[in-house]
């Protein structure tokens, strides 16, 4: 691997968190029985399509980049709604406002900040299929960033004021404020603007993606440890919980290291099976978890 140890660690950690969604889908019998075709046929068909068509492979990779942004913002949205429910609020009160706010505070700084080009560069992979119009799409988006900045600021600032005004109205009607939700949203907004906006010391991806992935490991372990103990046949073993945790981390981490090394090849070769697998896993993670 040609990059730094820090990059290898972060890449492996991100790849690992993508893979562990399968403990929630295929590994959870009750969930798996709800959507067996989605959890088996769809990823297989997508993988085969990527192997047959490089157009599909490139398009899937570009989709993964932007779906990742959407997905990451909505993980914070989901946790905020859980905090609301825990203090007894109606699940529908402020839901749409929270949805839009989380998209704004996560995706807004990406569109208006210093890391936009890091997200648009994947369009260049269309050069491998001679689709020059799409290959230059990233350059076109980059050239219009000043307009994106204007839109983000002109829409974002009034929306935040409207968001606070609306929640003040909910509060007067009996809405209970969750300190955890306030801290989560405020800290995420501040760090997102600081890192995505300015990429201080080149650490934007490390900070934001590590936070997201670490958070997700906690979610999966909290929600699926009993199903994983059953999956590994360790539910009746004295030390079964800790053995399950070790297997959970080893399996996820093992895939992460392999996938990060496999992903380093990107689209350089004509048919990269390992690279195709990593994209399929990423897209299934975004879809299943959503």
ABEGO torsion letter per residue (X at the ends): XABBAAAAAAAAAAAAAAAAAAAABAABAAAAAABAAAAAAAAAAAAAAAAABAAAAAAAAAAAAAAAAAAAAAAAAAAAAAAAAAAGBBAABGAAAAAAAAAAAAAAAAAABAAAAAAAAAAAAAAAAGBAAAAAAAAAAAAAAAAAAAAAAAAAAAAAAAAAAAAAAAAAAGBBBBAAAAAAAAAAAAAAAAAAAAGBGGAAAAAAAAAAAAAAAAAAAAAAAAAAAAAAGAAABAAAAAAAAAAAAAAAAAAAAAAAAAAAAEAABABBAAAAAAAAAAAAAAAAAX
